[in-house]
Amino acid sequence: MTTLHRGNVDILPWPIINSPSFYKLFNALKLRLDSQPITHPNAREFLCILKTLMAKLKVRTQCSILVLTL
């Protein structure tokens, strides 16, 4: 995963759904996302990149499964 994002992956611990702290963290997440630089000028380009990343992950997962079954 970090290979696809050039080492820029943040994993945030998230509280249990429907707990009060679950909903309070949305504001902190929005502020964190808003403070990041814009990497894609429009939604179409972002969607294309996202689909490419998902395809790469799928290929890597399938390759791992093939290696385990051999």
Distance bins in CASP14 RR format, pairs under 12 A and 6 or more apart:
PFRMAT RR
TARGET T0000
AUTHOR 0000-0000-0000
RMODE 2
METHOD distances of the structure
MODEL  1
1 7 0 0 0 0 1 0 0 0 0 0 0
1 8 0 0 0 0 0 1 0 0 0 0 0
1 9 1 0 1 0 0 0 0 0 0 0 0
1 10 0 0 0 0 0 1 0 0 0 0 0
1 11 0 0 0 0 1 0 0 0 0 0 0
1 53 0 0 0 0 1 0 0 0 0 0 0
1 54 0 0 0 0 0 1 0 0 0 0 0
1 56 0 0 0 0 0 1 0 0 0 0 0
1 57 1 0 0 1 0 0 0 0 0 0 0
1 60 0 0 0 0 1 0 0 0 0 0 0
1 61 0 0 0 0 0 1 0 0 0 0 0
2 8 1 0 0 1 0 0 0 0 0 0 0
2 9 1 0 1 0 0 0 0 0 0 0 0
2 10 0 0 0 0 0 1 0 0 0 0 0
2 11 0 0 0 0 0 1 0 0 0 0 0
3 9 0 0 0 0 1 0 0 0 0 0 0
3 53 0 0 0 0 0 1 0 0 0 0 0
3 56 0 0 0 0 1 0 0 0 0 0 0
3 57 0 0 0 0 0 1 0 0 0 0 0
3 60 0 0 0 0 1 0 0 0 0 0 0
4 49 0 0 0 0 1 0 0 0 0 0 0
4 50 0 0 0 0 0 1 0 0 0 0 0
4 52 0 0 0 0 1 0 0 0 0 0 0
4 53 1 0 1 0 0 0 0 0 0 0 0
4 54 0 0 0 0 1 0 0 0 0 0 0
4 55 0 0 0 0 0 1 0 0 0 0 0
4 56 1 0 1 0 0 0 0 0 0 0 0
4 57 1 0 0 1 0 0 0 0 0 0 0
4 58 0 0 0 0 0 1 0 0 0 0 0
4 59 0 0 0 0 0 1 0 0 0 0 0
4 60 0 0 0 0 1 0 0 0 0 0 0
5 11 0 0 0 0 0 1 0 0 0 0 0
5 39 0 0 0 0 0 1 0 0 0 0 0
5 49 0 0 0 0 0 1 0 0 0 0 0
5 50 0 0 0 0 0 1 0 0 0 0 0
5 53 0 0 0 0 1 0 0 0 0 0 0
5 56 0 0 0 0 0 1 0 0 0 0 0
5 57 0 0 0 0 0 1 0 0 0 0 0
6 39 0 0 0 0 0 1 0 0 0 0 0
6 53 0 0 0 0 0 1 0 0 0 0 0
8 36 0 0 0 0 1 0 0 0 0 0 0
8 37 0 0 0 0 0 1 0 0 0 0 0
8 39 0 0 0 0 1 0 0 0 0 0 0
9 53 0 0 0 0 0 1 0 0 0 0 0
10 29 0 0 0 0 0 1 0 0 0 0 0
10 32 0 0 0 0 1 0 0 0 0 0 0
10 33 0 0 0 0 0 1 0 0 0 0 0
10 35 0 0 0 0 0 1 0 0 0 0 0
10 36 0 0 0 0 1 0 0 0 0 0 0
12 25 1 0 0 1 0 0 0 0 0 0 0
12 26 0 0 0 0 0 1 0 0 0 0 0
12 28 0 0 0 0 1 0 0 0 0 0 0
12 29 1 0 0 1 0 0 0 0 0 0 0
12 32 0 0 0 0 1 0 0 0 0 0 0
12 33 0 0 0 0 0 1 0 0 0 0 0
13 21 0 0 0 0 0 1 0 0 0 0 0
13 22 0 0 0 0 0 1 0 0 0 0 0
13 25 0 0 0 0 1 0 0 0 0 0 0
13 28 0 0 0 0 0 1 0 0 0 0 0
13 29 0 0 0 0 0 1 0 0 0 0 0
14 21 0 0 0 0 1 0 0 0 0 0 0
14 22 1 0 0 1 0 0 0 0 0 0 0
14 23 0 0 0 0 0 1 0 0 0 0 0
14 24 0 0 0 0 0 1 0 0 0 0 0
14 25 1 0 0 1 0 0 0 0 0 0 0
14 26 0 0 0 0 0 1 0 0 0 0 0
14 28 0 0 0 0 0 1 0 0 0 0 0
14 29 0 0 0 0 1 0 0 0 0 0 0
15 21 1 0 1 0 0 0 0 0 0 0 0
15 22 1 0 1 0 0 0 0 0 0 0 0
15 23 0 0 0 0 1 0 0 0 0 0 0
15 24 0 0 0 0 1 0 0 0 0 0 0
15 25 1 0 0 1 0 0 0 0 0 0 0
15 26 0 0 0 0 0 1 0 0 0 0 0
15 28 0 0 0 0 0 1 0 0 0 0 0
16 22 1 0 0 1 0 0 0 0 0 0 0
16 23 0 0 0 0 0 1 0 0 0 0 0
16 25 0 0 0 0 0 1 0 0 0 0 0
17 23 0 0 0 0 1 0 0 0 0 0 0
17 25 0 0 0 0 0 1 0 0 0 0 0
19 25 0 0 0 0 0 1 0 0 0 0 0
20 26 0 0 0 0 0 1 0 0 0 0 0
21 27 0 0 0 0 0 1 0 0 0 0 0
21 28 0 0 0 0 0 1 0 0 0 0 0
22 28 0 0 0 0 0 1 0 0 0 0 0
22 29 0 0 0 0 0 1 0 0 0 0 0
23 29 0 0 0 0 0 1 0 0 0 0 0
24 30 0 0 0 0 0 1 0 0 0 0 0
25 31 0 0 0 0 0 1 0 0 0 0 0
25 32 0 0 0 0 1 0 0 0 0 0 0
26 32 0 0 0 0 0 1 0 0 0 0 0
26 33 0 0 0 0 0 1 0 0 0 0 0
27 33 0 0 0 0 0 1 0 0 0 0 0
27 34 0 0 0 0 0 1 0 0 0 0 0
28 34 0 0 0 0 0 1 0 0 0 0 0
28 35 0 0 0 0 0 1 0 0 0 0 0
29 35 0 0 0 0 0 1 0 0 0 0 0
29 36 0 0 0 0 0 1 0 0 0 0 0
30 36 0 0 0 0 0 1 0 0 0 0 0
33 39 0 0 0 0 0 1 0 0 0 0 0
38 45 0 0 0 0 0 1 0 0 0 0 0
38 46 0 0 0 0 1 0 0 0 0 0 0
39 45 0 0 0 0 1 0 0 0 0 0 0
39 46 0 0 0 0 1 0 0 0 0 0 0
39 49 0 0 0 0 1 0 0 0 0 0 0
39 50 0 0 0 0 0 1 0 0 0 0 0
40 46 1 0 1 0 0 0 0 0 0 0 0
40 47 0 0 0 0 1 0 0 0 0 0 0
40 48 0 0 0 0 1 0 0 0 0 0 0
40 49 1 0 0 1 0 0 0 0 0 0 0
40 50 0 0 0 0 1 0 0 0 0 0 0
41 48 0 0 0 0 0 1 0 0 0 0 0
41 49 0 0 0 0 0 1 0 0 0 0 0
42 48 0 0 0 0 0 1 0 0 0 0 0
42 49 0 0 0 0 0 1 0 0 0 0 0
43 49 0 0 0 0 0 1 0 0 0 0 0
43 50 0 0 0 0 1 0 0 0 0 0 0
44 50 0 0 0 0 0 1 0 0 0 0 0
44 51 0 0 0 0 0 1 0 0 0 0 0
45 51 0 0 0 0 0 1 0 0 0 0 0
45 52 0 0 0 0 0 1 0 0 0 0 0
46 52 0 0 0 0 0 1 0 0 0 0 0
46 53 0 0 0 0 0 1 0 0 0 0 0
47 53 0 0 0 0 0 1 0 0 0 0 0
47 54 0 0 0 0 0 1 0 0 0 0 0
48 54 0 0 0 0 0 1 0 0 0 0 0
48 55 0 0 0 0 0 1 0 0 0 0 0
49 55 0 0 0 0 0 1 0 0 0 0 0
49 56 0 0 0 0 0 1 0 0 0 0 0
50 56 0 0 0 0 0 1 0 0 0 0 0
50 57 0 0 0 0 0 1 0 0 0 0 0
51 57 0 0 0 0 0 1 0 0 0 0 0
51 58 0 0 0 0 0 1 0 0 0 0 0
52 58 0 0 0 0 0 1 0 0 0 0 0
52 59 0 0 0 0 0 1 0 0 0 0 0
53 59 0 0 0 0 0 1 0 0 0 0 0
53 60 0 0 0 0 0 1 0 0 0 0 0
54 60 0 0 0 0 0 1 0 0 0 0 0
54 61 0 0 0 0 0 1 0 0 0 0 0
55 61 0 0 0 0 0 1 0 0 0 0 0
55 62 0 0 0 0 0 1 0 0 0 0 0
56 62 0 0 0 0 0 1 0 0 0 0 0
56 63 0 0 0 0 0 1 0 0 0 0 0
57 63 0 0 0 0 0 1 0 0 0 0 0
57 64 0 0 0 0 0 1 0 0 0 0 0
58 64 0 0 0 0 0 1 0 0 0 0 0
58 65 0 0 0 0 0 1 0 0 0 0 0
59 65 0 0 0 0 0 1 0 0 0 0 0
59 66 0 0 0 0 0 1 0 0 0 0 0
60 66 0 0 0 0 0 1 0 0 0 0 0
60 67 0 0 0 0 0 1 0 0 0 0 0
61 67 0 0 0 0 0 1 0 0 0 0 0
61 68 0 0 0 0 0 1 0 0 0 0 0
62 68 0 0 0 0 0 1 0 0 0 0 0
62 69 0 0 0 0 0 1 0 0 0 0 0
63 69 0 0 0 0 0 1 0 0 0 0 0
63 70 0 0 0 0 0 1 0 0 0 0 0
64 70 0 0 0 0 0 1 0 0 0 0 0
END
